[in-house]
Each structure stands twice: as C-alpha cells, then as structure tokens.
C-alpha cells in the first residue's frame, strides 16, 4: 500500500480514493488520519478479494443501480455495499484482523 497526496485525482467532496495498491488522499494531513487510512485499507482488501478489475465493475454497476433507485448520487454512493462496509468499520482499527472473506456481501 502506497499513500499519495493528490487533490486532482480525488472527486470533489471526497477525502480519498483507492486504486490498488495506491491510496490517494486529498490533503497531506489525511496521510496520518487512521480512520481515513483504515477506510481505504478496507477497500484494498475488497479489491484483492475480487481480483481488482471485477471490484471496479461491481462498484460501478452497483452505483448505477443505486442512482436509478435513489435518484441521488450521494445516496447511491453511500449505499454501495463496499462503501457501507468501509464506513461501518472505518473507526475499528482492528477490523481487518478479524474480517471474514467477502464480508461486503452482508452489506447488500
């Protein structure tokens, strides 16, 4: 995992984005934020489990389905199973030590 600061690669309103094996954060202080880094590490684990490319396909399809369903981009994003898992567990810094395989499926 490599953490890179880049305000240009992060969509407006977001703190970070993960593209295995890189975590991009929007501000230098976020590199030291354990909650943000843990959230992004959860996404790294999800990407590894789905062999990276299928993760992004699934993520995009789920976002589009949610956008049609909720008619709101932010609500669509927040209801993606990968995001639900990451947000629910980002403050538990030991979560990845006990996380079961494909845990995001319980968030669908």
N, C-alpha and C positions, 0 to 999 in steps of 0.2 A: 504494500500500500504506500502510495506516494501522495502527499498533500501539497497542492499547488494553489496559490492565491491568484485569482483572475476574475476581475469584475466583469470582463467582457464575455466570458463563457457561461455565466450564471444568468438565468432568466430573471427579469426584474421581480422583486418581491421574494426571492428565494435566497437562502443562506449558502446552499451548496448543491453540488450535483456529483454523482459518482459514475464514472466510466472505467470499469475495471482495467487496470489496477490503480487508477488515479481517482483521488478525491479533489475536486475543485471547490474552493470556498471563495466567497465574495470579498472578504476583508481579512487582513493579516491576523487580527485578534481571534478569529474563528478557528485558526490552526490549533489554538490552545484551549478551545472550548470542548470539554469532554462530552457534553451532551450532543453537540453537532457532529463531532467525530464518531461517536457511538452510533448515531442515526445512520451516518454514511457507511460505517463498517457493516451494519446490518444489511444494507443494500449490496455491499461487496459479497457477503455470504450468499444472498439470494441470487446474485449474478453467477457465482461459481456453481451453485446447485443446478441452475438452468442452462449451464454451459454458455453463458453470456448472450449470444445473439437471441436465443428464444426468450430470454428475460425481456429484452427490449421490444420484441414483437408482442409478447403477452402484455407488457406495460402499456404499449400504445393502443392495443385493441381494447384493453380494459378501460383506458382513459376515454376512448371514443364512445364506448357503450355507456359509460357513466355520464359523459357530456350530453348525449342524447337523452338519457334518463332524467338527469337533474337540470339540464339546460343552464348550467353554470360551470365555468371552467374550474374555479377553485374547489367547488364541491365535488366535481368529477375527480380532480387530483387527490383530494383528501380521502376519497372512497376507493382508491386503487388498493388492492389487497396488500401490495408491497409497502405502500405508504402507511396503511393502517397498522401493520405490524411494527414498522420502524418508529412511528410516532408513539405507539402504545408502550414501547420498550426502550426508547432512547435514554431515559433517565436511569435505567437499571444497567449500570456499567459492567455487571457480571452476566448479563443476559446471554451473550454469545457463548459463554462457557457451558450453559445448560440447554441452549436452543435445540429443539428437535429438527430433523431434516424436513424441508419443505413446510415449515411452520406457517408461512404466509397463507397456506390453503385454509387454515382455520379462520382467516380474516375475510374470506369471500362472503 
